Amino acid sequence: MPECKQCGECCRVLVVPFVNDSELREFLDARGIKYTVEFDRLNAVVPHVCPHLVDGLCDLHESGKKPVACDRFPGADQDCIYKNPLI
């Protein structure tokens, strides 16, 4: 797992996994949503800024109230966006 650079990039996008499907690829292409294809999975990259991202850092980080999914990012099957940019 890569070391966190505290760049906040993972808080600016959502990477949503989908089943690899030609109709879904057509839908994403028509809307200009970027994605990667890995095995039988599409990883759609959806711009989204977390409301807890303040001045480039998570305002929940020090409070101990950071959601588990955020605290454990990147997980075993996720790459840091800084290390492996998709957008």
C-alpha positions, 0 to 999 in steps of 0.5 A: 500500500502506498504511503499517503502524501496527504494530497487530498486527491482521493477526496476529489473523486469517486472511483465506482466499480461496475460489472464490465458491460458494453451498454454501461461503457457506451453510457459513460462514454456519452457523458464523458466519464472516464473509466478503466477496465480491469478484468471483468470490472469497470472503474468509473471515475466520477468527480466529487469533492467531499464536503469534509475536504477543507483547504486540501485536507480532511477536517475529520482526520484529527477528530477521530470521526473519519469514516472507516472507508476513508480511513482505510483508503486505499484498500487492498484492491484500490490504488492511490490516485496520486500513485496511479492517476485515472483522470 
